[in-house]
Every structure is written in C-alpha cells, then in structure tokens.
Amino acid sequence: MNPSTSNTNRGHGFRWMRNLIGAGGVGVGLVLAVPVGHLVRTIWRDAPPGGFAVPEGHVDDISRLNLTPVSEVWRIPEDGVEAEAQLRDLLARARSNGKRVSIAGARHSMGGHTIAPDGIVVDMRPFRSIRIDPDRKLLTVGAGAYWTDVLRRADAVDLSVGVMQSDSAFSVGGSLSVNCHGWQFGTPPIASTVESFRLMRADGTVVRCSRTENPELFSLALGGYGLFGILLDAEIRLVPNVRLRLVQEQVPTAASGPILDRLAGEPRPALVYARLKLTPGDRFGTVRASAYFPDTNGPIPVLEEPVPSTLDRAIFRGSAGSDLGKSLRWFAETRIQPLLLPEVVSRNRLLIETPDWYLNRHTNATDILHEYFLPRSVALRFLGEADRILTRHGGDLLNTTVRDVAEDRDTVLLYAREPVIAFVMFFNQERSPQGEVAMQAMTRELVEAALSLGGCYYLPYRLHATPEQFHRAYPQARRFFERKRVHDPGELFQNRFYQTYGRPEP
C-alpha cells in the first residue's frame, strides 16, 4: 500500500470524525441552549431579597396575603424577669382597652394565625435564651429562639433536635403552637418531645404545663395557635447528633409500598423524605425516596452552615409556571444532584437549612403551602384525586414532599389520629383577588378529597376550608374552642384562625 494514500485516507477519516463530533457538538449545544437559556432568564428576572416593606401600623406573614392594620407591635424584652412583668402589664392594658392579643415569632404561618386585626401583636423573637443540659439531653429554650441557633448550640455538645420542620428558620414557640412535624421517620409531631412549658394566661399568671401538671393546658396549648396564652419557654428532649449515610431509591409511585415496609424494618433510618415527579404527563407517577441511616464507620462530620446556591434557586424558581422548568428540575434532582450530594453527613447539617434559596421574591406572586394527611391504605387514591383536581384548576404545583408521621397522643387539635402519610404541596399563586378565589376553590376540592378518604389537612396555612370542612377534619375542635373560652373567658387571645373557625356557632 502506498504510504501517501494511506495517510490521505486516514486524514479523510479523521476529518469525517471531526465533522461528526462537530455536528454532535452543535446538536448538544442546541439541546443545552434551551434549558440554559431558561435558567439564565430565571436568574435575570428574579427579584432581589428583602424587597417587601410592611407599612407602619400593619403586619403580615410569610404568605404576603394578610396585610392587616394593628394597634401595636410589642417586642418582648430579652430579660426573662423584666419580660414577664411587662407582659402582665401589657395584658392588663389590652383587657382594659378592649384590645385582642396575638403572638408572633417567625411568622411562617399563612392564614393570619399571628394576627388579630386592630389588636396587639406580641413579637416573641427577642425572647431567645438557650440552655442545654447534656447529661439529661434536655433543652430549655425561650419561645422566640430560632431552631438554627438551637442546632448550633446542640451541635457543640453532640446533641440534636428530635422533631422539627425541614428548615430551621422557624421559632421554637411557633413550632410548638402549630405542633409541627418533620422528616424524622416514624415519629409523632413535636409535642411528643416536649417535657414541659411555661404559659402566661390571660390574667397574667404563669403556670407550668406538662403531662402531669396542668395536663389539659399542655394538650390544648401545643398545637393551640396561641389561643390559650403566651408560651414563654419550654423544656424539650434532645437526641444524639449522629453520622448518617444517604440511600436513595426511585420507583413508580404505585409500587412504592415496599419502600415503606423496608424503611419500617431494621436498620431504621433517622431521616426520610420523598419527592414526587411533577413533570407534565406524569405528575405523581414516580417517587424518589432519600433515607439517611445511622453510620458508625467514621467520625461525625463537622457542622457546616448552608450556603445558598444561585443555580439551585434558578432550577427551583424556574419551575414556576413552566413545564420545561418542571422537567428540568426533575432531571437535575434525579440525574445530577445524586452525583453531588455528600454520601455521609451529620444529622444537624441536614436540619440546619434556610428557605431563602427557594422562596418567591416577586411582588405579583407568592408561594403557598398545603398539607394533607392520609392513612397509608388510601394515600395513592388521594394522589389520583389530587391530580384530577389540579388539572381541572390549572394549579401551579412546584413541589410535593412525602413524609411519614406517627400517631399523635399528646394534643387535642390533632391531625395524626393514626400513622399517616403526609403530602406537603408547595404552590405558586398570583397575588390578586382572582388568584385568591382560584386558590380557595382548588383548596376546598383538595380538602374534600382528603376528607372523603378519611384523611385530614394541616391548619397553619390559608384559611380556605369551609367551617363545615374544618369541623369534619377536626371533630375535636368544638371541645377545643369551648375549653379556650373556659381558660380565656374574655377571649383576649385571638387571631384570624380563631375568628374564622372558633367563634360560637349561632
């Protein structure tokens, strides 16, 4: 063979390969251009943080849908003795002036639960003392303290929080007032971890409440939305901080039952959450479960503070109002994120998290949470009904997290009367009268779907359920409100939640 011919032929071969690679590169570039352009536009259009100013003499909450004129916002002093004395004076002044009192912390509820129109709002955030007894694994904490600060202090003595929300930017008092639950697998709501708390009643007296001391007030005020008094501080059981290893699994939602069965066995995971696929044409069709199991093969990683990511925010916010964005987010969470997530992490690092990276900053829209609790046997049927309702109403669902919640045996206004599956739904909503009307109509249908299957819905969010639906979901509510008027006969402590559902029926 002529060497020159061979070289020429090989050159043609290389040029053919280069052309093919080049054409492929153009194709890949064209394919990537669409999602990259979408993310760039999302970042460009995003609003800066801190763009919402509440007018003087008004208050609002995280929903940005409850702007309300109030008589006064009163910040509680940090010093405990001074705070209690001044609080007594404040309550006496409110009674004499015919003013209602509401209690606020981080204001992450969404239905005016921290607001009494023309009333006095007690801002508990300065009341944030934290003491930890490592030997007893006991936290004594002011109601205004944030879980972020609690976790930092607990981490220093190798302890952690037993039950809390998935983000740490909430106040302890607020979490107790809504009886929150988290992604701590197979555990009851937070009331199960409370040893005792001190409560200032409407007449200014302070009582200690536990399962043996003032037990009725203990069960009423936990999950009582601030209607029985001002929760000053609490004693809460802590758990060891541990090293955890991540295991993930993705299956069709219809076949997810065996995952729950395995997780309920041994070894038992410490933290578990699952996310449902929301892409067009396959909404709720696939579930991806992330379970964190105790791992003793090494030291506990040092606690690192969360660092918000512009790209993570763009991927999440880009799913609002966009089928492309929803598909891109699912791809990122199932194909890319597993390659980036650390396999081993501490319990505290998973719990210390800020919602700032995903919250809506635009003035014309907001994000609204729903949460539905279903017995395991009917959870899939609820998803089928929810899919049809969302399709009919065009609801813009950004996220659905699935959690497992054990039976609540501590509170009166309970939502987990048996072990339940919780569906935490996060919607994008237009901030307008039309947006409110549309969300209310869709919410009532979702609530009805849950109730028809023997389920329930969570109360800290928009007050869109009808009073009739509320009382079907919480048949114990009549007794709850009757006891409220016994413990607070002047109805001093009020908020929009009480004014919507708690007033005596005609």
N, C-alpha and C positions, 0 to 999 in steps of 0.2 A: 504494500500500500504506500502511495506517495505521501510522505510526511506532511507536505504542504496541504494536500487535500484533506488529510485527517484533521489538521489544525483548523482549516476553514470550516469543515463540517462541525467540529466541536464548537467553534465560535458561533456558528448559526444556532447550535443547540443552546448555548448559554444565553444568546440574545432572546431566543424563544422563551427560556425560563424566566429571564429578567422581565420580558414583556408580560408574561403570565402573572408573575409576582406583582408587577406594577399595576396590572389591571385589577388583581385581587386587592392590592392596597387601596386603589381608588374605590373599589366596591366596599371594602371595610370602612374607608373614610366616609363614604356616603351613608353607610349604615349607622356609623357613630355620630355623624353630623346631627341627626335628628335629636337623639337624647341629649347630646352635649349642648346643642342649641337650646333645648328645653330647660336644662339646668341653668345655663347662663342667663336666660330670660327670667327665670325664677329668682336668681340672685339679684339681678338688676332691678326687678320690680319689688323686691322685698322692702318693707318699711324698716326704719331704724328702731332700735329698742327705746323704750321709755317715751313713746310718743303720745301717751294718753294722760291728759290732765283733767282731774276731777274738780269741778268748780267749787269755790269756797261755799261752805254750808251744805255740801252734798256728800254722799258716799256712794260707792258702787262695789261690785265684787268682780271676780275673775271673768264672769260672763260678759261684762260690759253692756249688760242689758237691763240693769237695775239702778240706774242713776236716780237717787232719791234725796229730796231735801230733808235734813235732820236738824234738830235743835242744837246738838252739841256732839263733838267727838272728844272723849275724855281719855287721855293716856294714863294708864295706871303707873304709879311710881315703882321703881325697881326695888326699893327697900320694902321688905315684907310687912314690918310693923306699921310703917307710915302708910303703905298701900291699903292695908285693911281698915285703918282709921279713916282715911279719906274716902274709901269706898262706902263705908257706913254713912258718912255724911252725904255722899252723892245719892245713895238710895233714898235717904230721908228727904233730900231736896226734890228728887223725882216724884216721890209719893205726894209731897205737899203741893207740887206744881202740876200734878196730873200727867206727868210725862212717863212714857214707856221706856224700858231699858233693853237694849240688845247687846250681845257680846261678840266681839270680832277678834280674830287672830290674823292668819294669812289671807283670809277672805277667798278661799278656793271653792267654797260652795257657790252655787249658781242660781239660786232661787230667792235671794233676799233673806236667807236664813240668818244673816248677821245684821239685818236692817229692820228697824221699826220706824216707819215714816213719822217725821216730826218728833222723833224720840231722841234719847241719849245713847250714843254708841260708846261702849267701854272698849278701848283698844288695849288688849292684853299683851301686846308684843314686848313692851319693856320688862314684863314680869317673867324673867327667863333664867332664874337660878337653876343650877345643875349640881347635884351631889350624887356620888356613886359609892356604894359600899361593896367593894369587890368580893369580900368573903360571903356576903349574903346574896350577891348578884342582884342588888336592889338599887333602882334609880329613884331618886326624889327630885322632882323637876317642876319648875314653875310652868303654868299653863301657856305662857307666851313664848317659851323656848321653841326653837325650830329643831326638827329631827337632825338636820345637818350638824348642828352644834352638839347634840346628844351623841351622835355617832363618832364624832371626833374625840370626845371625852371618853366614851366607852372603849374606843379602839386602843387608847393608851393603857388600859388595864385588861386587854384581851377579852373584852366583852362586846356584845352586840344587842340589837333590838330584836325582840321575839316576833312581833307583828307590827307592820306599818305599811303605808302605801308604797308604790313603786318609785316615787320621787320623795326627796327629803325636804322639799321647800314648803312644808306644812308645819303649823304649830301643834304642839302636843295637845293643848286644850281643844283645838279644832278637831283633831283626830279622834279624841275621846267623845266629843259631842256628837259626831256622826257615826261613832262605833265603826271605824274604818276596818277594812281587811286588806290584805296584800297578796303577794305571790308566794307566801310561805305555805308550802304544800300541806294539805290536810289539816290545817289549823283553823280554829274558830276566829271570829273577829277580835279586835284588840282588847275588848272588855275582858277577855279570858286571861290577859296578862296583868291586869290591874289588881293590886293588893288593896289599895285604899285611895281616897282623895278627900280634900277639904273643900267644902262648899259653903259659900256665903249666901244665905237665904234672903228673901225679900225684906225681912225685918232687920237685917244687918247681923244676925247671929251667924256664927261659923260652926258647922258640925262636921265631924269626921264620918265618912261613909265607907263601909266595907261589907263583906258578905255576912258579917256578924254584928256590925254596928251600923244602925240606920240602914238595914238591908234594902228596904223599899226604895229609899232615895238613891242607893247605889245602883239599883237596876233601872230606875227611871232616868237619872241624870246621864248615865252612859248611853249614848245614842239618844239623848234628850234634847239636842239642838238648843241648849242654853235656856230652856224654859223653866227650869227648876231652881236656878240660882247661878252664881258665878263660881265656876270651878277654879280654885286658886292654885292648887298644886296636887300632885299625885305621886304615889309610890307604885312603881311598875317593875315587874320581874324582867331581868335581862337574861340572855343566853350567851354561851361562849362564842367568840368570834372564831371561825374555822376556815381552813383552806378548802376550797371547793373546786371540783373538776366538772367541766361542761360536757354534756352528752346531748346531741341533737338528733331528731328524727322527723321525717316528713312523710305523711301518708294521706290518702284520700280521707276526708273528714268522716265519711260513712264507715270507715274502717279504723277509727281512732280509739274505739273502746279498749282493745288490748293494751294500748299505751297506758291508759289509766290503770288498768289492772296490774301491769308490771310496776308502775310507779308506786302503787299502794303496797307492794311487797317489800322485800328486803334485798339489797340495802335501800333505805328510804332516802329520797332526795330532800335537801333542805329548802331549796327554792325551785319553783317550776312556773313557767309561763308558756303559753302557746299563742300563736298568731294565725288568723285565718286569711286565706287568699282573698283579695278583693278585686281582682282584675276582671274586666268586662267578659261576660260569657262563662265565668267560672267562679262567681262570687260564692264564698263559703265552701267551695268544693275541695280545698286542700288545707291541711293544718300542719304547721311546723312547730314542734314542741322543743323547748330548751329546758333541760333539767340539770341542776347543779348538785352533785353528790359529794358528801364529805370525802376528803382525800388526805391521808396521813403520811404520804410519801414525800415529805419535804416541809419546809417552814411555811408559815402563813405570810403571803406577800404583804409588803409594806403598803399602807393605805395611801392611795394617790387621789388627788382631787380631780373631779371630772373637768375635762377641757372641751367646751362646745366646739363642734366642727361645722364650718360653713358648708361643706359638701353634704354632711348628714342632714343639716337643716334644709338644704336645697332639695335633696331627694324626698324628704318628707313633705315639705311645703309644696313641692311641685306636683304632688298627688291631688291637691285640692282642685276640683273642677276639671280634672284632666284624666281621661282614660289612659293616655300614654304615660302620664306621671304615675298612675297606679301600677301599671305593668312594669315600669322602670324600677319602682320601689320594691316590688316583689322579687324582681331579678336581682337587685342589689342585696336584699336580705337573704336570699336563698343561695346565690351563686358566689357573691363577693364577700359579704360580711363573714361567713363561716371561715374564710381564709385569714381574716384579720382579727377576729375575736381571740383574746387570750384563752388558752385551754384551762389554765389554773388561775384562780382569783380568790380574794378574801370575801367573806360574807359582807363585811362592812363596805367594801368597794362597790358591791352590787347594789347596796341600799342607798349609798350617798350619791344622789343624782339630782340634777336640776332640770326643770321643764322648759327652761328658757330657749333651748335649742329647737324646740318644735312649736311653741305657741304662736298663734296668729297675732301679728302686729298691725295689720291693716285696720283702718277706721271703718271700712264699709262691710267688714265681715268679722266673724268670731268663731270660736270653736266651742262645741257643746258636748258634754258627756251624757251618755245614757248607760244604765247598767241593769241587767236582768238576771235573775237567779232562777234556775230551773232544776228540778230533780233530774238526776242523770238519765233516767229512763226516757225522758221526753225532750232532752236537750237538742237532738238533731231535728225533731219535729218543729221546735221553735225556730231554728235557723231557716227551715224551709218557709215557714210563715213570714219570717222577717225579710227574706229575700224578695218574696212577692210584694210585701208592703213597701219596701224601699224602691222597687222597680216602679210601682204604681205612683209613688210620690216623687220620684227623682231625688231621693235623699243622697247627699254627697258624703258618703262614709269614708273616712280617712284611715281608720284603724279599728280592728276588733281583736282584743286580747281575751284569752280564755284562762280562767283560774278555777281552782278547786277550793271550796270553803266548807269547813266542818260545821257541825251544828252549834248554834249559839245557845248557851244555857244561862246567860247572865243578865240579859236585858229584857225590858218589857216590849219595846218597839222593835222587835227583832225581824230580820229578813231571812235568816238561815234557820228555819224551823227543823230542818234535816240537812244532811250533807247535800250541797248543791254545786252546780256548775255556774260560774259567773261569766257572763258575756259583757265585757266593757267596750262600749261603742263610742267612737270619737267622730263627731260630725263637724263639717264646715257649714256655717249658716250665715246668710246675709243679715246684716244689722239694719232691719227695716220692719215696719209693721207687716208687710207682706211676708217677710222671712219668718216672723214670729207666728203668724197664722198658719203658714205651711208646716213649720216645725211642730206646732201644737197638734195639728191634725194627724201627722205621721206618728207622733209620740203616743197619742191616745190609741191608735191602732196597734202599735207595738206592745203597749201595756196590756191591752185587751188580749193579744195573742199569748202573752206570758200568763195572764190570769186564767185563761181558758184551759191551760195545761197544768194548772196547779202551781204556777210559779209566782214570782214577786218582782218588784222593781225597787231600785235604790232611791232614797229620798233627798240626798243633798243637791240634786240638780234642778232643772227648770220645773216649775210648779204647773205642768201641763196636764197631768192626770186629773180627771174629774174627781170631785169629792166622793162620788159613788165608787169609782175605781180605787181611790185611796183606801177607803174603808174595807173594800173587798180584799185588797192586798194586805192590809194591816187590821185584821178584825179586833186586835187588842187595843187599837187606837182610842176607842171610846173610853176604856178604863184609863188609859194613859192620860188623856185630857181631863178626865174627871179628877184624877189624883193631882194633876197640875193645879187645878183650881182649889184643891184642898191645901196643898203646900204653898200656894201663892194666891190666896183668895182675892187679892186686889188686882190680879193679872198684871203685875208690874213688869215681868219679863215677857216680852213679845217680839215677834218678827213676822216677816211676810208668810213664812210657813204656817205659823200659828193662826194668823189672820185668814189664811186660805182654807185650812182644814180643821182648825181646833176650836173654833167658836161653837158654843152650844147650838144644836140643831133646833129650828123652830118647832 
